[in-house]
Amino acid sequence: MNINPMALLKYRERLEIFHSEHPRIEPFFHLIREQTLIEGTVYEMKATTPDGKEFVANIKLTANDIETIRMLSSEQQKKAE
């Protein structure tokens, strides 16, 4: 798989903008990763459009989900170092 270094720079810039505009989201994700990564935990997401339409989805964590999240987290930590 070829990785375009310029695309990576753009992604990094966009992530920095996202983090500056939403500073509470990263600590929230760290908190839920540390305290809720337990089989059977239900994660629910809700989106509300400006005109009031709501969309809701949820998942109940399985052992496979937890393994995937941990793998992605460890890869993310390696990239940060």
C-alpha positions in Angstrom: 0.0 0.0 0.0 1.4 3.4 -1.0 1.1 6.2 1.4 1.1 9.7 0.1 3.1 11.9 2.5 1.3 15.1 1.4 -2.1 13.4 2.2 -0.8 12.5 5.6 0.2 16.1 6.2 -3.3 17.2 5.2 -4.9 14.7 7.5 -2.7 15.8 10.4 -3.6 19.5 9.8 -7.3 18.6 9.7 -7.0 16.7 12.9 -5.3 19.6 14.6 -8.1 21.9 13.5 -10.7 19.4 14.8 -8.9 19.1 18.1 -8.7 22.9 18.5 -12.4 23.4 17.7 -13.5 20.5 19.9 -11.0 20.3 22.8 -13.1 18.1 25.1 -13.5 15.2 22.6 -10.1 13.7 23.0 -10.2 13.6 26.8 -13.7 12.0 26.5 -12.4 9.3 24.2 -9.5 8.6 26.5 -12.0 8.3 29.4 -14.3 5.9 27.7 -11.5 3.8 26.4 -10.0 3.5 29.9 -13.2 2.9 31.8 -15.7 1.3 29.4 -13.8 -1.2 27.3 -15.7 -4.1 28.9 -17.6 -6.8 27.0 -21.3 -6.0 27.1 -20.9 -2.2 27.3 -23.3 -0.4 24.9 -22.0 2.6 22.9 -24.6 4.8 21.5 -24.3 7.7 19.0 -26.9 10.3 18.2 -26.8 12.9 15.5 -29.3 15.8 15.3 -29.5 17.9 12.1 -30.2 21.6 12.3 -33.8 20.9 11.2 -34.3 18.5 14.1 -34.0 15.1 12.4 -32.4 12.5 14.7 -30.3 9.5 13.9 -29.3 7.0 16.5 -27.2 3.9 16.4 -25.6 1.7 19.1 -23.4 -1.3 19.4 -22.9 -3.7 22.3 -19.2 -4.5 22.7 -18.0 -8.0 22.0 -14.7 -9.6 22.7 -13.8 -9.1 19.0 -14.7 -5.4 19.2 -12.5 -4.9 22.2 -9.6 -6.7 20.5 -10.0 -4.4 17.5 -10.1 -1.3 19.6 -7.0 -2.3 21.5 -5.1 -3.1 18.3 -6.0 0.3 16.8 -5.1 2.1 20.0 -1.7 0.4 20.2 -1.1 1.3 16.5 -2.1 4.9 17.2 0.3 5.0 20.2 3.2 3.7 18.1 2.6 6.4 15.5 2.5 9.1 18.2 6.0 8.1 19.5 
